[in-house]
Every structure is written in structure tokens, then in C-alpha cells.
Amino acid sequence: MNPAGRAGWSTTLLLAKLVLFTALVPGSVTVWLPLYAIYPWIRRAPVAWDARAFAAVAVIAIGAAGYLWCALDFAFTGRGTPAPIDPPKVLVARGLYRFSRNPMYVSVLTVLLGECLLFWSRQLLEYAAIVAIGFHLFVLLYEEPALRAKMGAAYEEYCGRVPRWFLKLRHHHS
């Protein structure tokens, strides 16, 4: 196979892995678990299509777009996926990663908050809080130590510039 064909096949495989991971992990966290396994009655409740519902759909769309942007940056810049078994090969510090070290998690939580608003559900809000705690513990106990070990000084410098969770609205060049 020629180099161009190999690169095309590599990109196709990378995108297929990204789609599979997205369906299995963020899809499970935002749709399958809360709306089918844990609280199936919530998705069956009628939704009043008022201003709150339309705002909820906008919040969900913003979260989904943020996740997609981050995932594509992982694929095309980092040449990997969000899956711990196939992480990016290089540190991704562009796009939303200029403002938060974990915008993908923030995006998934944004989708969950939109669902809370759409279904006006305290149970989903409690679930989102548990997911947020789980994300935080995963980042502290696994992800950050693994990135420090793999990326070294580049990751340390990145941590000094970019906050863990809360988005910086201004990017300062140092």
C-alpha cells in the first residue's frame, strides 16, 4: 500500500475507534445509563416544549459540540482517542484545551445538565453530580499521573498555564 493509502486507512481506523468509544463511553454516561438503565421513566415523561426545553436542547447541543471538537482534536492533532487504551500520542493543547485541561469531561457534564433541564429531573441532577465526582477522581488518581509520566515537562508546563476544570475565557501567552 502506498503512503497516501496507508495514511487514509490509518485516519479511517482512528475515526472508527473514536465513534466506537463515543458510543460506548460518553453515550453510556449521557444516554444509556441515565435514560435507559437507571431512570427509564424519565425519558417516557412528556416534555413541555417551552422556552426551558429549547434552552435545554441548546445546552445539550453545546455540550455535544464541545465533546466532538475535543474528540476530533484528539484524533487529528494527537493521533489517538479519548480511550485510555489508545490515548493521543502527543499532548493536545489546542482548541478547547487552551482554556481547560478537561473540556471533554466538561462537555459531557454539560450534556447531562441539559438533560436535567429538559426533563426537569432532580434524579438526573444527582446522577450528574455523581458523574462529576467520578470524573474528578479519575482525573486526579489516574489521568494526571499518567500524563505526567508520559508527557513530562510539556504536561507540567501545560498544567501551569491551563486550569483543570474551569474554562479560562482569556488565553494569555507566556
MOWO-V274972 format. One line per field, one symbol per residue. ss: DSSP state (h for helix, s for strand, l for the rest). burial: # if it has 24 or more other ideal C-beta (glycine too) atoms within 12 Angstrom, else .. Layout:
BEGIN
ss=???
burial=???
END
This chain:
BEGIN
ss=llhhhhhhhhhhhhhhhhhhhhhhlhhhhhhhhhhhhhlhhhhhllllllhhhhhhhhhhhhhhhhhhhhhhhhhhlllllllhhhllllllllhhhhllllhhhhhhhhhhhhhhhhhllhhhhhhhhhhhhhhhhhhhhhhhhhhhhhhlhhhhhhhhhlllllllllllll
burial=.............#..##..##..##..###.###...#..#.............#..##.###.###########.######...##..###.#########################.#..##.##..##..#...#...#...#...#...#..##..#.#..........
END
